[in-house]
Amino acid sequence: MVQTICVAGAGTMGSGIALVAAQSGFRTLLFDLSPEVLEKSASSIQHNIDHLIHKQKISGGEGVIIFKRIQFISDTSKCVADFFIEAIIEKADAKIELFNQFAAINTAGAIFATNTSSLSVSRIQAGIVHPERVAGMHFFNPAPVMKLVEVVSGGQTSEATTQTVYQLCKAMGKTPVFCQDAPGFIVNRVARHYYLEAMKIVETGIATIENVDALMEASGFKMGPFKLMDLIGIDINLAVSKSLYEAFNYEERFVPSALQEDKVAMGELGRKTGKGFYNYS
C-alpha cells in the first residue's frame, strides 16, 4: 500500500506532481540537490495552493494541511518511500543512477516510476536492480490541471507494478491510459507534428507565430503550439523531438526545427526564462 511518495526533481513538473500527491492525501517528499530550487518550488506550490483557496476549490485550512504534507529535502539518504516518481533531466543514465541510489536505501518492494516523455522505459529499467518494479508514469504540464497520465510498461515491468501505478493515478484523480514502451509513447508521437509543422510554417514565411497560435486556438485547441512550447520549456520540447528523431532512424518527418534549436542556443526557453517565442518579462 502506497503511503509515502517521493518526487525527485523540484522543477515545474516535479513541483506540480508533488502538489497533486499532497492534495490526494499522501505524505510527500520532494527531493532536489539544490536548496535554491527547493526554495523556489516551495514558493510556487504555496502560490498554487493560494490560487485554489482564492477559487474556493479548497478551504484555507485544507491549504495549510496540504502544504504540511510536503517535506522538501536535498539529502538523498532521507528519500525513504513506498513509491518514487522522478522528474529530472531527460538523460537515461542520470535517471538510472538516481533510481539505484534510492534502491540502495529502500525495500525491494519500492516502486520506481519515470516521468520521461520520450526515453525508453525498458532501457532505464535494464540498469536497475529488480527491473520489474520500474514503469513509466508520464504526467502532462501543468500536472495539477492535466488529467491524463500515460502508464508505460517496459519490457520487464511486472503486472503488479503496472496495476499499482494505474491505481495510484486514479487515487490522484487522474485519467490513466495503458501503453507499451515505444518511442514517444502515445501522446508525444501523435502530437510531435503539432509543434514541428507549426515551426515549418513559420520558418517558410507562410504565417507568423501569433497567427499560427490564434488559428489553432480558434480551431478548438486550448493553447497554440508556440504558447504550449513556451509553457513546457523549449529545451524540453526540443529534447523530445531529438529523441524521436533518433528512435525513428532519422526519418525526415521527425527532423528537429532550427527555429527551436536557435531559441535553446540563446537560452530563450519559454516562461521559465522570461522569454521564448513570446516575452514574459
HUKABEL-V671750 format. One line per field, one symbol per residue. ss: DSSP state (2 for helix, 1 for strand, 0 for the rest). psi: psi as a letter, one per 20 degrees, with the letter a starting at -180 (. if undefined). burial: I if it has 9 or more other ideal C-beta (glycine too) atoms within 8 Angstrom, else O. A space follows every 50 residues. Layout:
# HUKABEL-V671750
ss: ???
psi: ???
burial: ???
This chain:
# HUKABEL-V671750
ss: 00011111000222222222222000111110002222222222222222 22220000022222222201111002220000111100000222222222 22222000001111000000222222000022211111100000000111 11100000222222222222200011111100000022222222222222 22200000222222222200000022222222022222222222222000 0222000222222220000122201000100
psi: pphpppppokagggggggggghhjjqpppopqhohghhghggggghghgh ghghjkhrrhhhgggghiippoqjohijmorhppoplaqmpghhgggghh gghhjrriiqppppjqiiqphhgghhjqpmiijprqnorqpphigphppp opprhjpqhggghggghggghjjrnqpqqqpqpicgghggihihgghghg gghjjhrrghggggghhhiiphprhhhghhghohgghghgghghgghklk phijpqphgghggghijnjbhiiipdirpj.
burial: OIOIIIIIIIIIIIIIIIIIIIIIOIOIIIIIOOOOIIOIIIOIIIOIII OIIOOOOIOOOOIOOIIOIIOIIIOOOOIOIIIIIIIIOIOIOIIIOIII IIIOIIOOOIIIIIIIIIIIIIIIIIIIOOIIIIIIIIIOIOIOOOOIII IIIIOIIOOOIIOIIIOIIIOIOIOIIOIOIOIIIIIIIOOIOOIIOIII IIIOOOOOIOOIIIIIIOOOOOOIIIIIIIIIIIOIIIIIIIIIIOIIOO OOOIOIIOIIIOIIOOOIIIIOIOIIIIOOO
